[in-house]
Amino acid sequence: MSKKVIISADSTCDLPREILDKYGIITTPLHIVLGENTYEDLVNITPDEIYAHFNKTGQLPKTSAVNMQEYIDKFKPYIDDGCEVVHFNIGSALSTSYQQCRLAAKELGGVYPVDSCSLSSGTGLLAMEAAELAQQGVSAQEIAEKLQAKTGKIHCNFIVDKLNYLHAGGRCSSVALLGANLLNIKPCIEVSDKDGSMTVGKKYRGKLPKVLEQYVKEKFEQCSNIDPKRAFITHAGIPQETCDHLYGLIKSLNYFDEIIISRASCTISSHCGPDTMGLIFMEK
């Protein structure tokens, strides 16, 4: 008889609570260091609290990985109970969490870490598919192997409306910030499907609703083999009417059976700021 499989992910998977509960996915929080205090992502700090701190002080938090012992403490009760765990980490180019999880897996046995090679809901898409396979009785090792092989099929990118947080984090020069503000430029941040690293793609110009329309149209035109199962609209604090506008636009194109709106975690939000919205889906 095969062992029960627990599906787990870093807090950076950015799955809404109702999705986590529906699919039985557990999460492990990364750390947020704000001033002299250290918090656990989405456990005792929220993105809005980070934004309030930045608006008051101009200082961004630092983020840090989950360490090996924390993973051991998280997984050991499940292993002791006779289960196996498949865990999805934020891309290894962005955090050492994957390396720490591998060390924990070696120590415990029965734990299968997957480098999502992505971030945010790109990781979440993999975790949801893994949960569906677990419900079908697929073994932990096979789930991990199947989903690791699918990381290259994730399309994950974001439109940044304002560059203040990228500038504060040292990812954008003062000259670039000034130019973007004057010319109303909104860059697309592309997430590599190789390791989760981020690069600046096309730079759009104009008001956000029109930019989003162009962005969505172009992203779908670039992919001829879209998996229709589901897509995510993941944002870091965009107004509801903007979310609704993008949701309606994507729904009208009839690409997806399910479109999920998700709010980004503290780790993701602290690097891009509140005026950020992403489109995440997979190829077949």
Backbone as CSV, one residue per row, in Angstrom:
resi,resn,N_x,N_y,N_z,CA_x,CA_y,CA_z,C_x,C_y,C_z
1,MET,0.846,-1.203,0.000,0.000,0.000,0.000,0.881,1.253,0.000
2,SER,0.616,2.190,-0.902,1.435,3.387,-0.990,1.162,4.317,0.184
3,LYS,2.175,5.085,0.529,2.048,6.014,1.645,1.247,7.249,1.232
4,LYS,0.604,7.862,2.201,-0.088,9.119,1.945,0.938,10.180,1.584
5,VAL,0.603,11.009,0.588,1.519,12.045,0.123,1.013,13.417,0.566
6,ILE,1.878,14.152,1.256,1.582,15.515,1.673,2.228,16.466,0.676
7,ILE,1.461,17.425,0.173,1.997,18.429,-0.743,2.264,19.706,0.057
8,SER,3.463,20.228,-0.122,3.939,21.358,0.670,4.616,22.372,-0.249
9,ALA,4.679,23.630,0.190,5.318,24.676,-0.618,5.819,25.791,0.283
10,ASP,6.806,26.524,-0.215,7.217,27.746,0.465,6.072,28.746,0.442
11,SER,6.068,29.669,1.394,5.007,30.683,1.454,4.955,31.519,0.185
12,THR,6.044,31.542,-0.567,6.130,32.317,-1.806,5.340,31.696,-2.956
13,CYS,4.638,30.585,-2.717,3.780,30.009,-3.765,2.571,30.884,-4.052
14,ASP,2.247,31.791,-3.127,1.187,32.787,-3.320,-0.164,32.185,-3.687
15,LEU,-0.511,31.079,-3.048,-1.829,30.478,-3.247,-2.812,31.044,-2.221
16,PRO,-4.021,31.427,-2.647,-5.013,31.913,-1.692,-5.349,30.850,-0.650
17,ARG,-5.762,31.288,0.508,-6.064,30.365,1.613,-7.106,29.339,1.205
18,GLU,-8.114,29.740,0.436,-9.151,28.783,0.062,-8.593,27.676,-0.846
19,ILE,-7.585,28.009,-1.657,-6.953,27.001,-2.511,-6.103,26.057,-1.661
20,LEU,-5.336,26.616,-0.729,-4.529,25.786,0.168,-5.410,24.793,0.915
21,ASP,-6.532,25.280,1.425,-7.438,24.415,2.179,-8.089,23.367,1.277
22,LYS,-8.515,23.771,0.103,-9.192,22.861,-0.823,-8.286,21.703,-1.235
23,TYR,-7.021,22.013,-1.501,-6.092,20.997,-1.992,-5.222,20.383,-0.897
24,GLY,-5.391,20.856,0.330,-4.628,20.288,1.440,-3.143,20.569,1.352
25,ILE,-2.780,21.723,0.833,-1.376,22.089,0.672,-0.908,22.846,1.917
26,ILE,0.224,22.413,2.475,0.782,23.101,3.633,1.903,24.037,3.163
27,THR,2.189,25.068,3.948,3.224,26.024,3.560,4.217,26.255,4.692
28,THR,5.426,26.644,4.294,6.475,27.003,5.239,6.902,28.432,4.945
29,PRO,6.849,29.331,5.941,7.122,30.745,5.671,8.604,31.074,5.562
30,LEU,8.953,31.911,4.564,10.254,32.537,4.553,10.262,33.643,5.609
31,HIS,11.418,34.241,5.827,11.558,35.228,6.900,11.633,36.647,6.345
32,ILE,11.024,37.568,7.079,11.029,38.984,6.749,11.724,39.722,7.888
33,VAL,12.818,40.395,7.583,13.572,41.131,8.596,13.291,42.612,8.408
34,LEU,12.605,43.179,9.363,12.175,44.576,9.290,12.738,45.306,10.505
35,GLY,13.729,46.163,10.268,14.400,46.805,11.394,15.123,45.770,12.238
36,GLU,14.831,45.738,13.514,15.469,44.783,14.422,14.613,43.536,14.639
37,ASN,13.490,43.453,13.956,12.555,42.352,14.180,12.515,41.413,12.981
38,THR,12.361,40.122,13.264,12.224,39.107,12.225,10.836,38.493,12.303
39,TYR,10.176,38.408,11.164,8.809,37.909,11.096,8.745,36.699,10.164
40,GLU,7.632,35.989,10.231,7.370,34.882,9.318,6.343,35.324,8.285
41,ASP,6.696,35.137,7.034,5.882,35.604,5.911,4.429,35.144,6.035
42,LEU,3.512,36.127,6.081,2.060,35.921,6.144,1.578,35.275,7.442
43,VAL,2.501,35.049,8.390,2.100,34.486,9.688,1.874,35.619,10.681
44,ASN,2.878,36.475,10.837,2.744,37.593,11.773,3.138,38.929,11.135
45,ILE,3.092,38.978,9.817,3.292,40.233,9.095,2.580,40.137,7.743
46,THR,2.095,41.266,7.261,1.375,41.308,5.985,2.096,42.264,5.018
47,PRO,1.840,42.124,3.723,2.422,43.083,2.776,2.056,44.526,3.085
48,ASP,0.832,44.765,3.510,0.418,46.142,3.784,1.211,46.751,4.931
49,GLU,1.623,45.936,5.896,2.464,46.438,6.993,3.854,46.796,6.482
50,ILE,4.353,46.018,5.523,5.638,46.345,4.898,5.531,47.662,4.144
51,TYR,4.453,47.840,3.399,4.255,49.084,2.651,4.177,50.288,3.594
52,ALA,3.474,50.116,4.701,3.344,51.215,5.669,4.713,51.582,6.234
53,HIS,5.529,50.577,6.513,6.874,50.822,7.037,7.722,51.548,5.993
54,PHE,7.622,51.132,4.740,8.396,51.772,3.673,7.960,53.222,3.478
55,ASN,6.655,53.466,3.486,6.141,54.829,3.315,6.599,55.748,4.441
56,LYS,6.762,55.175,5.638,7.161,55.967,6.807,8.663,56.180,6.868
57,THR,9.437,55.151,6.510,10.885,55.201,6.729,11.717,55.192,5.441
58,GLY,11.111,54.769,4.324,11.870,54.611,3.097,12.738,53.370,3.078
59,GLN,12.575,52.502,4.067,13.394,51.300,4.193,12.603,50.049,3.818
60,LEU,13.217,49.195,3.010,12.625,47.909,2.671,13.123,46.837,3.621
61,PRO,12.333,45.794,3.849,12.815,44.689,4.678,13.827,43.841,3.919
62,LYS,14.544,43.033,4.633,15.357,41.989,4.025,14.579,40.688,4.144
63,THR,14.791,39.793,3.218,14.135,38.491,3.277,15.188,37.407,3.394
64,SER,14.847,36.322,4.074,15.812,35.230,4.232,15.119,33.887,4.087
65,ALA,15.922,32.886,3.728,15.422,31.560,3.419,14.988,30.799,4.664
66,VAL,14.237,29.744,4.427,13.944,28.764,5.469,15.211,27.925,5.662
67,ASN,15.590,27.656,6.908,16.794,26.850,7.112,16.460,25.366,7.254
68,MET,17.494,24.544,7.223,17.318,23.099,7.229,16.505,22.627,8.435
69,GLN,16.824,23.145,9.625,16.139,22.683,10.822,14.656,23.031,10.795
70,GLU,14.322,24.181,10.240,12.909,24.558,10.140,12.157,23.595,9.229
71,TYR,12.784,23.201,8.127,12.148,22.209,7.255,12.007,20.871,7.980
72,ILE,13.022,20.469,8.697,12.947,19.209,9.446,11.790,19.261,10.440
73,ASP,11.701,20.359,11.179,10.630,20.500,12.168,9.253,20.480,11.504
74,LYS,9.165,21.023,10.285,7.882,21.069,9.580,7.483,19.690,9.071
75,PHE,8.443,18.946,8.524,8.124,17.693,7.848,8.129,16.471,8.759
76,LYS,8.902,16.523,9.838,9.098,15.324,10.666,7.795,14.722,11.201
77,PRO,6.839,15.530,11.657,5.583,14.921,12.130,4.878,14.099,11.055
78,TYR,4.946,14.542,9.802,4.317,13.797,8.708,5.086,12.511,8.403
79,ILE,6.396,12.597,8.417,7.220,11.411,8.174,7.021,10.386,9.301
80,ASP,7.003,10.866,10.549,6.786,9.975,11.698,5.415,9.317,11.639
81,ASP,4.470,9.978,10.967,3.109,9.453,10.852,2.956,8.519,9.652
82,GLY,4.077,8.246,8.976,4.050,7.300,7.867,3.752,7.910,6.509
83,CYS,3.798,9.237,6.415,3.532,9.919,5.148,4.835,10.239,4.421
84,GLU,4.701,10.660,3.176,5.807,11.230,2.430,5.431,12.660,2.033
85,VAL,6.440,13.474,1.751,6.210,14.891,1.474,6.854,15.271,0.148
86,VAL,6.093,15.965,-0.694,6.651,16.617,-1.879,6.582,18.114,-1.619
87,HIS,7.751,18.766,-1.615,7.800,20.189,-1.275,8.283,21.006,-2.456
88,PHE,7.584,22.131,-2.714,7.910,23.011,-3.825,8.563,24.289,-3.313
89,ASN,9.803,24.493,-3.765,10.577,25.654,-3.331,10.543,26.779,-4.350
90,ILE,10.689,28.009,-3.864,10.939,29.142,-4.744,12.217,28.857,-5.534
91,GLY,12.321,29.389,-6.753,13.441,29.100,-7.633,14.801,29.233,-6.953
92,SER,15.693,28.316,-7.243,16.987,28.256,-6.566,17.876,29.452,-6.862
93,ALA,17.594,30.208,-7.926,18.371,31.410,-8.215,17.996,32.559,-7.291
94,LEU,16.850,32.445,-6.625,16.323,33.536,-5.815,16.513,33.334,-4.327
95,SER,16.731,32.115,-3.900,16.786,31.799,-2.480,17.549,30.501,-2.271
96,THR,18.138,30.357,-1.094,18.794,29.092,-0.737,17.823,28.089,-0.114
97,SER,16.542,28.421,-0.125,15.556,27.525,0.494,15.602,26.121,-0.115
98,TYR,15.766,26.024,-1.425,15.812,24.709,-2.075,16.992,23.891,-1.568
99,GLN,18.162,24.523,-1.457,19.326,23.805,-0.943,19.112,23.358,0.496
100,GLN,18.505,24.229,1.298,18.231,23.875,2.695,17.213,22.738,2.785
101,CYS,16.236,22.760,1.887,15.219,21.710,1.879,15.834,20.365,1.476
102,ARG,16.764,20.383,0.551,17.443,19.148,0.147,18.226,18.552,1.311
103,LEU,18.854,19.405,2.109,19.588,18.920,3.288,18.622,18.277,4.286
104,ALA,17.468,18.927,4.477,16.460,18.372,5.377,15.939,17.036,4.857
105,ALA,15.742,16.944,3.540,15.253,15.704,2.935,16.251,14.573,3.119
106,LYS,17.529,14.892,2.986,18.568,13.877,3.177,18.582,13.378,4.613
107,GLU,18.327,14.290,5.526,18.316,13.936,6.951,17.096,13.082,7.305
108,LEU,15.944,13.410,6.753,14.693,12.752,7.149,14.380,11.504,6.331
109,GLY,14.609,11.599,5.013,14.101,10.558,4.121,12.606,10.756,3.912
110,GLY,12.107,10.356,2.764,10.680,10.464,2.493,10.221,11.853,2.108
111,VAL,11.173,12.783,1.904,10.855,14.152,1.492,11.457,14.378,0.112
112,TYR,10.664,14.933,-0.807,11.089,15.126,-2.189,10.987,16.609,-2.551
113,PRO,12.091,17.361,-2.454,12.072,18.776,-2.815,12.029,18.959,-4.335
114,VAL,11.280,19.952,-4.780,11.205,20.307,-6.196,11.604,21.777,-6.329
115,ASP,12.629,22.038,-7.123,13.002,23.412,-7.444,12.013,23.914,-8.489
116,SER,11.132,24.829,-8.102,10.085,25.287,-9.024,10.649,26.069,-10.201
117,CYS,11.914,26.536,-10.088,12.493,27.378,-11.141,11.578,28.555,-11.437
118,SER,10.843,28.993,-10.427,9.863,30.062,-10.610,9.644,30.745,-9.269
119,LEU,8.654,31.574,-9.214,8.277,32.235,-7.976,6.784,32.499,-8.003
120,SER,6.272,32.939,-6.880,4.867,33.302,-6.767,3.962,32.167,-7.263
121,SER,2.933,32.505,-8.022,1.957,31.498,-8.433,2.500,30.519,-9.461
122,GLY,3.700,30.787,-10.011,4.354,29.769,-10.828,4.639,28.535,-10.001
123,THR,5.098,28.747,-8.770,5.268,27.642,-7.825,3.917,27.064,-7.438
124,GLY,2.936,27.943,-7.255,1.600,27.504,-6.871,0.949,26.601,-7.894
125,LEU,1.138,26.894,-9.178,0.590,26.034,-10.231,1.109,24.609,-10.104
126,LEU,2.412,24.477,-9.855,3.012,23.151,-9.705,2.439,22.429,-8.486
127,ALA,2.312,23.153,-7.383,1.798,22.543,-6.153,0.360,22.059,-6.339
128,MET,-0.455,22.818,-7.057,-1.836,22.403,-7.294,-1.889,21.136,-8.147
129,GLU,-1.061,21.070,-9.185,-1.035,19.857,-10.012,-0.550,18.665,-9.198
130,ALA,0.417,18.902,-8.328,0.915,17.825,-7.468,-0.184,17.315,-6.548
131,ALA,-0.983,18.227,-6.005,-2.072,17.822,-5.111,-3.103,16.986,-5.859
132,GLU,-3.356,17.330,-7.106,-4.296,16.543,-7.908,-3.746,15.141,-8.169
133,LEU,-2.456,15.027,-8.416,-1.840,13.711,-8.617,-1.865,12.894,-7.322
134,ALA,-1.622,13.570,-6.201,-1.658,12.866,-4.914,-3.047,12.294,-4.645
135,GLN,-4.077,13.049,-5.014,-5.445,12.563,-4.834,-5.737,11.346,-5.698
136,GLN,-4.986,11.204,-6.792,-5.154,10.055,-7.682,-4.326,8.850,-7.238
137,GLY,-3.564,9.011,-6.143,-2.785,7.909,-5.621,-1.394,7.763,-6.194
138,VAL,-0.912,8.777,-6.922,0.430,8.734,-7.486,1.449,8.858,-6.351
139,SER,2.561,8.155,-6.449,3.561,8.157,-5.379,4.286,9.496,-5.304
140,ALA,4.890,9.763,-4.142,5.603,11.022,-3.930,6.755,11.187,-4.914
141,GLN,7.531,10.136,-5.096,8.673,10.232,-5.997,8.230,10.528,-7.432
142,GLU,7.169,9.872,-7.873,6.693,10.096,-9.233,6.123,11.504,-9.397
143,ILE,5.421,11.986,-8.392,4.894,13.354,-8.439,6.037,14.349,-8.574
144,ALA,7.068,14.175,-7.736,8.209,15.094,-7.773,8.883,15.077,-9.138
145,GLU,9.056,13.896,-9.695,9.711,13.782,-11.000,8.871,14.405,-12.105
146,LYS,7.558,14.149,-12.080,6.674,14.710,-13.107,6.659,16.229,-13.064
147,LEU,6.578,16.797,-11.869,6.461,18.247,-11.753,7.795,18.951,-11.961
148,GLN,8.897,18.315,-11.567,10.193,18.921,-11.857,10.395,19.036,-13.364
149,ALA,9.887,18.052,-14.095,10.011,18.064,-15.557,9.125,19.128,-16.210
150,LYS,8.136,19.650,-15.465,7.212,20.637,-16.040,7.599,22.076,-15.728
151,THR,8.673,22.269,-14.970,9.020,23.643,-14.576,9.318,24.530,-15.786
152,GLY,9.835,23.941,-16.853,10.146,24.715,-18.042,8.932,25.155,-18.833
153,LYS,7.751,24.717,-18.426,6.518,25.073,-19.134,5.779,26.247,-18.489
154,ILE,6.339,26.781,-17.417,5.678,27.873,-16.707,5.963,29.212,-17.376
155,HIS,4.913,29.987,-17.600,5.052,31.372,-18.051,4.713,32.269,-16.856
156,CYS,5.706,32.993,-16.375,5.524,33.816,-15.172,6.188,35.172,-15.414
157,ASN,5.399,36.230,-15.446,5.948,37.567,-15.641,5.010,38.606,-15.040
158,PHE,5.557,39.791,-14.790,4.830,40.812,-14.054,5.007,42.181,-14.702
159,ILE,3.959,42.979,-14.630,4.040,44.381,-15.013,4.178,45.215,-13.738
160,VAL,5.202,46.062,-13.707,5.435,46.941,-12.557,4.990,48.345,-12.937
161,ASP,4.002,48.862,-12.218,3.439,50.169,-12.546,4.376,51.292,-12.127
162,LYS,4.952,51.180,-10.934,5.887,52.193,-10.429,7.139,51.485,-9.911
163,LEU,8.284,52.139,-10.104,9.575,51.481,-9.848,10.176,51.824,-8.488
164,ASN,9.396,52.436,-7.589,9.940,52.887,-6.311,10.594,51.764,-5.516
165,TYR,9.956,50.606,-5.473,10.494,49.505,-4.669,11.711,48.873,-5.349
166,LEU,11.687,48.769,-6.664,12.855,48.259,-7.375,14.042,49.197,-7.173
167,HIS,13.777,50.502,-7.136,14.841,51.472,-6.891,15.366,51.353,-5.467
168,ALA,14.471,51.271,-4.499,14.889,51.168,-3.100,15.682,49.888,-2.840
169,GLY,15.368,48.841,-3.601,16.065,47.577,-3.441,17.339,47.472,-4.255
170,GLY,17.716,48.564,-4.930,18.955,48.572,-5.684,18.865,47.932,-7.053
171,ARG,17.649,47.667,-7.534,17.464,47.008,-8.827,17.130,47.992,-9.943
172,CYS,17.156,49.271,-9.610,16.786,50.295,-10.585,17.502,51.581,-10.199
173,SER,18.202,52.219,-11.147,18.943,53.439,-10.847,18.003,54.627,-10.688
174,SER,18.531,55.686,-10.101,17.738,56.915,-9.935,17.369,57.502,-11.286
175,VAL,18.277,57.405,-12.246,18.011,57.922,-13.592,16.879,57.139,-14.242
176,ALA,16.934,55.804,-14.108,15.874,54.966,-14.684,14.538,55.250,-14.017
177,LEU,14.560,55.449,-12.706,13.329,55.764,-11.975,12.729,57.072,-12.471
178,LEU,13.554,58.106,-12.596,13.073,59.405,-13.058,12.522,59.310,-14.479
179,GLY,13.254,58.621,-15.345,12.811,58.478,-16.727,11.503,57.728,-16.832
180,ALA,11.362,56.652,-16.039,10.130,55.864,-16.063,8.946,56.690,-15.595
181,ASN,9.151,57.512,-14.560,8.066,58.338,-14.051,7.661,59.408,-15.061
182,LEU,8.659,60.017,-15.688,8.368,61.088,-16.646,7.685,60.556,-17.900
183,LEU,8.110,59.389,-18.352,7.596,58.835,-19.611,6.477,57.812,-19.399
184,ASN,6.096,57.592,-18.137,5.030,56.643,-17.812,5.365,55.241,-18.330
185,ILE,6.603,54.811,-18.091,7.072,53.505,-18.545,6.797,52.443,-17.486
186,LYS,6.306,51.295,-17.940,5.995,50.187,-17.048,6.692,48.925,-17.589
187,PRO,7.768,48.501,-16.942,8.521,47.348,-17.454,7.834,46.025,-17.137
188,CYS,8.081,45.057,-17.981,7.649,43.678,-17.722,8.838,42.920,-17.153
189,ILE,8.652,42.341,-15.988,9.693,41.528,-15.354,9.466,40.081,-15.754
190,GLU,10.428,39.505,-16.451,10.340,38.131,-16.941,11.053,37.191,-15.970
191,VAL,10.386,36.099,-15.629,10.978,35.089,-14.738,11.482,33.936,-15.595
192,SER,12.764,33.633,-15.491,13.356,32.549,-16.268,12.805,31.205,-15.835
193,ASP,12.441,30.337,-16.814,11.968,29.003,-16.465,13.131,28.044,-16.220
194,LYS,14.351,28.559,-16.230,15.522,27.724,-15.956,15.846,27.651,-14.462
195,ASP,15.743,28.804,-13.794,16.108,28.819,-12.375,15.330,29.841,-11.552
196,GLY,14.423,30.581,-12.190,13.644,31.568,-11.464,14.266,32.948,-11.416
197,SER,15.415,33.133,-12.047,16.029,34.454,-12.057,15.159,35.431,-12.852
198,MET,15.332,36.727,-12.586,14.463,37.737,-13.184,15.251,38.703,-14.059
199,THR,14.654,39.068,-15.182,15.245,40.053,-16.083,14.148,41.017,-16.535
200,VAL,14.557,42.178,-17.001,13.605,43.148,-17.522,13.336,42.831,-18.987
201,GLY,12.067,42.662,-19.327,11.664,42.409,-20.702,11.204,43.694,-21.369
202,LYS,10.117,43.604,-22.071,9.598,44.763,-22.799,9.185,45.866,-21.832
203,LYS,9.422,47.098,-22.241,9.006,48.255,-21.454,7.797,48.891,-22.127
204,TYR,6.668,48.841,-21.439,5.430,49.407,-21.970,5.311,50.870,-21.551
205,ARG,4.492,51.588,-22.292,4.303,53.005,-21.984,2.823,53.355,-22.052
206,GLY,2.349,54.053,-21.033,0.960,54.473,-21.020,0.303,54.209,-19.678
207,LYS,-0.994,54.416,-19.610,-1.745,54.166,-18.386,-1.924,52.662,-18.190
208,LEU,-1.992,52.264,-16.932,-1.958,50.845,-16.597,-3.041,50.016,-17.295
209,PRO,-4.306,50.410,-17.325,-5.314,49.555,-17.985,-4.974,49.249,-19.438
210,LYS,-4.512,50.251,-20.182,-4.160,50.033,-21.589,-2.905,49.180,-21.718
211,VAL,-1.944,49.403,-20.820,-0.723,48.594,-20.824,-1.057,47.137,-20.565
212,LEU,-1.949,46.872,-19.617,-2.317,45.498,-19.292,-2.982,44.798,-20.478
213,GLU,-3.809,45.532,-21.213,-4.451,44.952,-22.391,-3.411,44.532,-23.431
214,GLN,-2.446,45.395,-23.671,-1.398,45.084,-24.640,-0.532,43.928,-24.152
215,TYR,-0.199,43.975,-22.876,0.621,42.939,-22.240,-0.029,41.561,-22.346
216,VAL,-1.307,41.469,-22.003,-2.017,40.193,-22.052,-2.079,39.664,-23.483
217,LYS,-2.435,40.516,-24.407,-2.535,40.107,-25.806,-1.206,39.560,-26.316
218,GLU,-0.127,40.249,-26.026,1.184,39.835,-26.521,1.661,38.548,-25.861
219,LYS,1.411,38.389,-24.570,1.873,37.180,-23.877,1.184,35.931,-24.426
220,PHE,-0.089,36.037,-24.727,-0.798,34.879,-25.269,-0.408,34.616,-26.721
221,GLU,-0.137,35.662,-27.463,0.288,35.477,-28.850,1.650,34.796,-28.945
222,GLN,2.475,34.981,-27.924,3.809,34.385,-27.905,3.787,32.897,-27.561
223,CYS,2.653,32.396,-27.115,2.547,30.993,-26.698,1.466,30.302,-27.523
224,SER,1.870,29.305,-28.292,0.928,28.627,-29.183,0.377,27.333,-28.594
225,ASN,0.806,26.988,-27.387,0.421,25.697,-26.803,-0.024,25.869,-25.355
226,ILE,-0.937,26.782,-25.117,-1.384,27.116,-23.763,-2.150,25.950,-23.137
227,ASP,-1.807,25.647,-21.879,-2.579,24.683,-21.103,-3.833,25.395,-20.599
228,PRO,-5.017,24.945,-20.993,-6.239,25.686,-20.654,-6.736,25.457,-19.226
229,LYS,-6.038,24.619,-18.463,-6.572,24.234,-17.149,-6.803,25.437,-16.242
230,ARG,-5.756,26.278,-16.068,-5.924,27.427,-15.161,-4.829,28.458,-15.399
231,ALA,-5.142,29.671,-14.976,-4.176,30.765,-14.989,-4.341,31.571,-13.708
232,PHE,-3.283,32.257,-13.328,-3.313,33.131,-12.158,-3.128,34.579,-12.563
233,ILE,-3.921,35.441,-11.951,-3.650,36.871,-11.921,-3.158,37.136,-10.503
234,THR,-1.887,37.399,-10.351,-1.316,37.593,-9.024,-0.828,39.028,-8.894
235,HIS,-1.248,39.692,-7.832,-0.922,41.105,-7.674,-0.385,41.371,-6.273
236,ALA,0.239,42.538,-6.139,0.859,42.893,-4.862,0.128,44.036,-4.173
237,GLY,-1.140,44.235,-4.543,-1.926,45.270,-3.890,-2.630,46.209,-4.840
238,ILE,-2.793,45.786,-6.090,-3.485,46.589,-7.107,-4.958,46.782,-6.696
239,PRO,-5.554,47.925,-6.996,-6.976,48.129,-6.681,-7.866,47.063,-7.316
240,GLN,-8.978,46.778,-6.658,-9.874,45.716,-7.096,-10.392,45.956,-8.510
241,GLU,-10.664,47.206,-8.864,-11.196,47.472,-10.200,-10.178,47.123,-11.292
242,THR,-8.888,47.261,-10.986,-7.859,46.888,-11.954,-7.798,45.368,-12.097
243,CYS,-7.916,44.659,-10.973,-7.978,43.194,-11.018,-9.177,42.727,-11.832
244,ASP,-10.309,43.348,-11.565,-11.531,42.969,-12.277,-11.395,43.230,-13.778
245,HIS,-10.747,44.340,-14.130,-10.544,44.676,-15.537,-9.710,43.602,-16.233
246,LEU,-8.611,43.194,-15.587,-7.745,42.186,-16.190,-8.427,40.822,-16.219
247,TYR,-9.160,40.488,-15.163,-9.895,39.223,-15.129,-10.897,39.153,-16.283
248,GLY,-11.657,40.225,-16.457,-12.649,40.244,-17.532,-12.007,40.139,-18.899
249,LEU,-10.866,40.795,-19.055,-10.157,40.757,-20.330,-9.701,39.335,-20.656
250,ILE,-9.083,38.665,-19.676,-8.582,37.307,-19.911,-9.737,36.328,-20.111
251,LYS,-10.783,36.491,-19.321,-11.940,35.592,-19.445,-12.581,35.710,-20.831
252,SER,-12.614,36.919,-21.386,-13.242,37.131,-22.690,-12.477,36.449,-23.824
253,LEU,-11.214,36.120,-23.585,-10.397,35.478,-24.609,-10.605,33.959,-24.658
254,ASN,-11.273,33.423,-23.626,-11.646,31.998,-23.593,-10.453,31.040,-23.703
255,TYR,-9.366,31.389,-23.050,-8.207,30.502,-23.039,-8.277,29.467,-21.906
256,PHE,-8.857,29.870,-20.755,-8.705,29.071,-19.541,-10.037,28.629,-18.948
257,ASP,-10.013,27.422,-18.369,-11.180,26.911,-17.659,-11.335,27.591,-16.304
258,GLU,-10.216,27.980,-15.706,-10.231,28.585,-14.372,-9.224,29.725,-14.327
259,ILE,-9.661,30.867,-13.797,-8.777,32.010,-13.596,-8.836,32.373,-12.114
260,ILE,-7.683,32.363,-11.456,-7.615,32.596,-10.019,-6.902,33.923,-9.755
261,ILE,-7.520,34.776,-8.950,-6.877,36.014,-8.519,-6.215,35.769,-7.166
262,SER,-4.948,36.124,-7.064,-4.189,35.843,-5.853,-3.394,37.077,-5.424
263,ARG,-3.275,37.263,-4.124,-2.460,38.350,-3.560,-1.077,37.801,-3.213
264,ALA,-0.043,38.507,-3.628,1.330,38.049,-3.413,1.712,38.088,-1.940
265,SER,2.612,37.213,-1.572,3.127,37.129,-0.210,4.028,38.314,0.117
266,CYS,4.448,38.396,1.377,5.334,39.488,1.807,6.667,39.445,1.071
267,THR,7.222,38.253,0.904,8.525,38.119,0.255,8.490,38.689,-1.150
268,ILE,7.482,38.304,-1.911,7.356,38.782,-3.286,7.033,40.274,-3.301
269,SER,6.095,40.691,-2.468,5.629,42.082,-2.468,6.734,43.057,-2.087
270,SER,7.609,42.661,-1.168,8.644,43.577,-0.690,9.658,43.920,-1.774
271,HIS,9.756,43.086,-2.795,10.726,43.340,-3.859,10.136,44.144,-5.017
272,CYS,8.806,44.091,-5.184,8.224,44.757,-6.353,7.302,45.911,-6.003
273,GLY,6.756,45.949,-4.789,5.878,47.032,-4.394,4.426,46.790,-4.761
274,PRO,3.542,47.646,-4.258,2.104,47.401,-4.385,1.541,47.537,-5.797
275,ASP,2.221,48.252,-6.663,1.660,48.527,-7.989,2.156,47.508,-9.010
276,THR,1.977,46.235,-8.708,2.514,45.166,-9.545,1.447,44.106,-9.782
277,MET,1.379,43.633,-11.020,0.409,42.599,-11.357,1.024,41.633,-12.354
278,GLY,0.802,40.333,-12.134,1.400,39.331,-12.987,0.391,38.378,-13.606
279,LEU,0.800,37.749,-14.693,0.020,36.737,-15.385,0.850,35.465,-15.391
280,ILE,0.290,34.383,-14.837,1.022,33.127,-14.697,0.178,31.993,-15.232
281,PHE,0.726,31.211,-16.165,0.034,30.064,-16.717,1.074,29.068,-17.212
282,MET,0.615,27.934,-17.768,1.539,26.910,-18.218,1.256,26.526,-19.662
283,GLU,2.267,25.976,-20.299,2.094,25.315,-21.591,1.739,23.860,-21.353
284,LYS,1.170,23.219,-22.363,0.871,21.805,-22.259,2.159,21.001,-22.235
